[in-house]
Amino acid sequence: MTDQKATNITWHEHSVSKQERWNLSGHRGAVLWFTGLSASGKSTVANTVDHQLHALGKRSFVLDGDNIRMGLNKNLGFSAEDRAENIRRIGEVGKLFVNAGVIAITAFISPYRRDRDAVRALLGEGEFIEIYMNASLATCEARDPKGLYKKARAGQLKGFTGIDDPYEAPEKPELVLDGDNKSIDELADDVLKYLQNHHLLSL
Protein backbone atom coordinates (compact mmCIF):
# COMPACT_ATOMS: atom_id res chain seq x y z
CA MET A 1 0.00 0.00 0.00
CA THR A 2 1.47 3.35 -1.04
CA ASP A 3 0.80 6.25 1.31
CA GLN A 4 -0.87 9.39 -0.02
CA LYS A 5 1.82 12.09 -0.05
CA ALA A 6 0.06 14.87 -1.96
CA THR A 7 -2.12 17.19 0.10
CA ASN A 8 -4.73 19.81 -0.76
CA ILE A 9 -6.19 17.66 -3.54
CA THR A 10 -9.84 16.93 -4.29
CA TRP A 11 -11.40 14.09 -6.25
CA HIS A 12 -13.44 15.37 -9.20
CA GLU A 13 -16.33 13.28 -10.47
CA HIS A 14 -16.52 12.76 -14.24
CA SER A 15 -19.51 14.12 -16.11
CA VAL A 16 -19.49 10.96 -18.28
CA SER A 17 -20.09 7.78 -16.31
CA LYS A 18 -18.28 4.46 -16.68
CA GLN A 19 -21.47 2.84 -17.94
CA GLU A 20 -21.90 5.53 -20.59
CA ARG A 21 -18.35 4.88 -21.80
CA TRP A 22 -19.04 1.14 -21.86
CA ASN A 23 -22.19 1.81 -23.87
CA LEU A 24 -20.12 3.72 -26.42
CA SER A 25 -17.65 0.83 -26.66
CA GLY A 26 -20.44 -1.73 -26.89
CA HIS A 27 -18.78 -3.93 -24.29
CA ARG A 28 -17.50 -3.89 -20.73
CA GLY A 29 -14.06 -2.73 -19.71
CA ALA A 30 -11.85 -5.34 -18.05
CA VAL A 31 -8.26 -6.19 -17.19
CA LEU A 32 -6.90 -9.45 -18.57
CA TRP A 33 -3.95 -10.06 -16.27
CA PHE A 34 -1.51 -12.56 -17.78
CA THR A 35 0.94 -13.86 -15.19
CA GLY A 36 3.63 -16.53 -15.43
CA LEU A 37 7.34 -17.14 -15.70
CA SER A 38 9.55 -15.30 -18.15
CA ALA A 39 9.30 -16.94 -21.60
CA SER A 40 6.02 -18.67 -20.70
CA GLY A 41 4.35 -16.96 -23.66
CA LYS A 42 2.45 -14.19 -21.88
CA SER A 43 3.28 -11.36 -24.27
CA THR A 44 2.82 -13.43 -27.41
CA VAL A 45 -0.61 -14.69 -26.37
CA ALA A 46 -1.60 -11.24 -25.08
CA ASN A 47 -0.78 -9.65 -28.44
CA THR A 48 -2.60 -12.40 -30.32
CA VAL A 49 -5.70 -11.86 -28.17
CA ASP A 50 -5.40 -8.11 -28.77
CA HIS A 51 -5.30 -8.71 -32.54
CA GLN A 52 -8.35 -10.98 -32.37
CA LEU A 53 -10.32 -8.48 -30.28
CA HIS A 54 -9.43 -5.66 -32.67
CA ALA A 55 -10.64 -7.79 -35.60
CA LEU A 56 -13.95 -8.25 -33.73
CA GLY A 57 -14.32 -4.48 -33.35
CA LYS A 58 -13.57 -4.47 -29.62
CA ARG A 59 -11.51 -1.80 -27.90
CA SER A 60 -8.36 -3.28 -26.34
CA PHE A 61 -4.77 -2.37 -25.54
CA VAL A 62 -1.73 -4.36 -24.42
CA LEU A 63 0.38 -3.22 -21.47
CA ASP A 64 3.62 -5.21 -21.78
CA GLY A 65 6.13 -5.54 -18.95
CA ASP A 66 9.26 -4.57 -20.89
CA ASN A 67 7.53 -1.75 -22.75
CA ILE A 68 6.14 -0.20 -19.56
CA ARG A 69 9.60 -0.30 -18.00
CA MET A 70 10.89 1.80 -20.89
CA GLY A 71 8.48 4.62 -20.07
CA LEU A 72 6.07 4.88 -17.16
CA ASN A 73 8.14 2.62 -14.89
CA LYS A 74 11.65 3.26 -16.19
CA ASN A 75 12.75 4.39 -12.71
CA LEU A 76 12.01 0.97 -11.17
CA GLY A 77 14.33 -2.02 -10.79
CA PHE A 78 13.59 -5.62 -9.83
CA SER A 79 13.74 -5.58 -6.04
CA ALA A 80 10.63 -6.84 -4.24
CA GLU A 81 9.72 -3.23 -3.44
CA ASP A 82 10.16 -2.04 -7.02
CA ARG A 83 8.26 -5.03 -8.37
CA ALA A 84 5.36 -4.17 -6.06
CA GLU A 85 5.36 -0.54 -7.19
CA ASN A 86 5.60 -1.63 -10.83
CA ILE A 87 2.45 -3.73 -10.45
CA ARG A 88 0.65 -1.09 -8.38
CA ARG A 89 1.11 1.49 -11.13
CA ILE A 90 -0.06 -0.94 -13.80
CA GLY A 91 -3.12 -1.74 -11.70
CA GLU A 92 -4.03 1.95 -11.53
CA VAL A 93 -3.51 2.34 -15.29
CA GLY A 94 -5.61 -0.78 -15.88
CA LYS A 95 -8.41 0.71 -13.78
CA LEU A 96 -8.41 3.82 -16.00
CA PHE A 97 -8.71 1.63 -19.09
CA VAL A 98 -11.63 -0.28 -17.54
CA ASN A 99 -13.43 2.97 -16.75
CA ALA A 100 -12.84 4.11 -20.35
CA GLY A 101 -14.49 0.98 -21.74
CA VAL A 102 -11.28 -0.65 -22.93
CA ILE A 103 -10.10 -4.23 -22.38
CA ALA A 104 -6.61 -3.81 -20.92
CA ILE A 105 -4.40 -6.82 -21.59
CA THR A 106 -1.40 -6.94 -19.28
CA ALA A 107 1.61 -9.22 -19.63
CA PHE A 108 3.73 -9.14 -16.48
CA ILE A 109 5.53 -11.87 -14.57
CA SER A 110 3.99 -10.30 -11.43
CA PRO A 111 5.46 -13.07 -9.25
CA TYR A 112 3.85 -12.20 -5.92
CA ARG A 113 0.24 -13.04 -5.07
CA ARG A 114 -0.21 -10.08 -2.77
CA ASP A 115 0.60 -7.64 -5.58
CA ARG A 116 -1.85 -9.29 -7.98
CA ASP A 117 -4.50 -9.42 -5.26
CA ALA A 118 -3.98 -5.69 -4.63
CA VAL A 119 -4.79 -4.99 -8.28
CA ARG A 120 -7.87 -7.19 -8.08
CA ALA A 121 -9.03 -5.16 -5.08
CA LEU A 122 -8.86 -1.96 -7.15
CA LEU A 123 -11.42 -3.23 -9.62
CA GLY A 124 -15.08 -4.11 -9.57
CA GLU A 125 -16.62 -7.58 -9.60
CA GLY A 126 -15.70 -9.42 -12.78
CA GLU A 127 -13.36 -6.70 -14.03
CA PHE A 128 -10.09 -8.47 -13.12
CA ILE A 129 -9.44 -11.66 -15.06
CA GLU A 130 -6.33 -13.42 -13.77
CA ILE A 131 -4.88 -15.63 -16.51
CA TYR A 132 -2.16 -18.02 -15.41
CA MET A 133 0.24 -18.96 -18.19
CA ASN A 134 1.12 -22.37 -16.80
CA ALA A 135 4.41 -23.24 -18.48
CA SER A 136 7.03 -25.27 -16.61
CA LEU A 137 10.43 -23.87 -15.76
CA ALA A 138 11.95 -26.49 -18.10
CA THR A 139 9.82 -25.24 -21.00
CA CYS A 140 10.66 -21.60 -20.30
CA GLU A 141 14.37 -22.32 -19.99
CA ALA A 142 14.33 -24.25 -23.26
CA ARG A 143 12.80 -21.24 -25.02
CA ASP A 144 14.82 -18.49 -23.29
CA PRO A 145 14.46 -16.02 -26.21
CA LYS A 146 16.33 -13.24 -24.37
CA GLY A 147 19.02 -15.47 -22.89
CA LEU A 148 17.99 -14.45 -19.38
CA TYR A 149 17.83 -17.94 -17.89
CA LYS A 150 21.30 -18.67 -19.18
CA LYS A 151 22.60 -15.50 -17.52
CA ALA A 152 20.75 -16.30 -14.29
CA ARG A 153 22.16 -19.84 -14.18
CA ALA A 154 25.64 -18.41 -14.72
CA GLY A 155 25.20 -15.99 -11.81
CA GLN A 156 25.25 -12.96 -14.07
CA LEU A 157 21.65 -12.00 -13.29
CA LYS A 158 20.52 -11.81 -9.68
CA GLY A 159 16.95 -11.98 -8.38
CA PHE A 160 15.62 -13.70 -11.49
CA THR A 161 12.15 -15.17 -11.04
CA GLY A 162 12.13 -18.96 -11.06
CA ILE A 163 15.88 -19.26 -10.43
CA ASP A 164 16.82 -17.32 -7.30
CA ASP A 165 13.59 -15.43 -6.71
CA PRO A 166 10.21 -17.11 -6.17
CA TYR A 167 7.18 -17.22 -8.41
CA GLU A 168 3.90 -17.61 -6.54
CA ALA A 169 1.39 -19.23 -8.88
CA PRO A 170 -2.23 -18.07 -8.63
CA GLU A 171 -4.38 -20.15 -6.33
CA LYS A 172 -7.76 -19.38 -7.95
CA PRO A 173 -7.17 -17.76 -11.34
CA GLU A 174 -10.11 -17.19 -13.65
CA LEU A 175 -8.29 -19.05 -16.42
CA VAL A 176 -5.30 -21.43 -16.61
CA LEU A 177 -3.53 -21.79 -19.97
CA ASP A 178 -1.47 -24.86 -20.87
CA GLY A 179 1.76 -23.18 -21.97
CA ASP A 180 3.61 -26.48 -22.26
CA ASN A 181 1.42 -28.27 -24.79
CA LYS A 182 -0.78 -25.81 -26.70
CA SER A 183 0.08 -23.48 -29.57
CA ILE A 184 -0.20 -19.70 -29.32
CA ASP A 185 -3.34 -19.67 -31.46
CA GLU A 186 -4.96 -22.38 -29.33
CA LEU A 187 -4.17 -20.44 -26.15
CA ALA A 188 -5.55 -17.21 -27.59
CA ASP A 189 -8.71 -19.06 -28.63
CA ASP A 190 -9.07 -20.31 -25.05
CA VAL A 191 -9.00 -16.71 -23.84
CA LEU A 192 -11.56 -15.56 -26.43
CA LYS A 193 -13.87 -18.43 -25.47
CA TYR A 194 -13.63 -17.41 -21.81
CA LEU A 195 -14.49 -13.79 -22.65
CA GLN A 196 -17.43 -14.84 -24.80
CA ASN A 197 -18.76 -17.35 -22.27
CA HIS A 198 -18.61 -14.76 -19.49
CA HIS A 199 -20.28 -12.04 -21.60
CA LEU A 200 -17.30 -9.68 -21.45
CA LEU A 201 -17.53 -8.80 -25.13
CA SER A 202 -21.03 -7.36 -24.93
CA LEU A 203 -23.23 -5.42 -22.52
Buried (B, 14 or more C-beta within 10 A) or exposed (E): EEEEEEEEEEEEEEEEEBEEBBEEBEBBBBBBBBBBBBBBBBBBBBBBBBEBBEEEEBBBBBBBBEEBBEEBBEEBEBEEEBBBBBBBBBBEBBBEBBBBBBBBBBBBBBBBBEBBEBBBEBBEEEBBBBBBBBBEBEBBBEBBEEEBBEBBBEEEBEEBBBBEBEBBBBEEBBBBBEBEEBEBEEBBBBBBEBBEEBEBBEE
